[in-house]
Amino acid sequence: MIIELFDDYYIDCDGLNYSLMKRVAGKTKDGDDREGNKIVGHYTTLAGALKRCALEMVYSENKGNVITVQDYIESVVKATDKLEKIVNVL
């Protein structure tokens, strides 16, 4: 079963594990466009996968930047709130 999230993230459930995945795009050695899936991590609970998704969103949003602790905390809260809205709909 696949649980679609957002920002190219999804969770692949097999009944025992929750695998957080991210769709990625790139180029082959020949320069052709290529799409694939990156395994972010494997988790025993849905909550664990969602928490990691929130952190991944913060990391990708701020990649290469120098940010303050306050900005980091605000980014984590914002990402967590976005995920909570999805969970509350369920």
N, C-alpha and C positions, 0 to 999 in steps of 0.2 A: 504494500500500500504506500502511496506517495502523499505526503502532506505538503501542499504548496504554501510557501511563506511569501516572500517578496524580495526584491533586489537580487534576483537570481538564486535565492536560497530555497531549499526544500529539504524535507526529512523523508527518508526511505525507511519504512518500518517492516520488519520481517517477523514480528511476533515476539522476538527475544531482545532485539536491539533497535535503537533509533540512530540511524546514520544521518548526520547533518552533511548535506551536499551543497555545492555551489556550481552553477553552470558557468563555464568559462569559454572565452573565444581567443583564438590565436592564429598563428600562421604555421604551415608546414615548412619543412626545409626548402621546398620548391616555391614557397611564397603563396600557396593557396590558403584560403580561409579554412579554419578548422574550429569545430566546436567540441567541447568535451565536458566532463564532470569531474570536479575536484572533491575528494573526501576531506571534509574539515575534521570530522571525528566521529567516533562511535560511542554511544551512551546507553546506559541501562534504563533511563527514564526519559520521558518526553520533556520534563522540566529541565533536565540537564542539557538536552539538545537545544532548547529554546534559550537558556542562559548563555550558552556558547554562541549562539546566533547573534544575540545582542552584542556580545563583545566583538565578534567578527565584524559587525556593522560599524562599530566604533573604530576598529583598526583600519578598515578599508577607507572610511571617511577621512581619517587623519594620517594616512600613510605618507611618510616623508616629512611630516610637519612636526614642529616643536610646539607643544601645547602646555598650558598650565594645568595644575591639578584640578582646579575649579572647572576648566573647560572639559577635562576628561570626565569628571563626575557628571557634569551636565549632559555630555554625549551619551554616557551609559544610561542615565535616567531617561533621556529621550528615546533611546533604542528600546529600553525595557518597557516604557509606556506604549510604544508602537506594538510590541509583541503582546502586551497585556490586552490591548484592544482586540486583537485576534482571538486570544484565548477566552475573553469574556463573551464573545459572540457565540462560542461553542457552548 
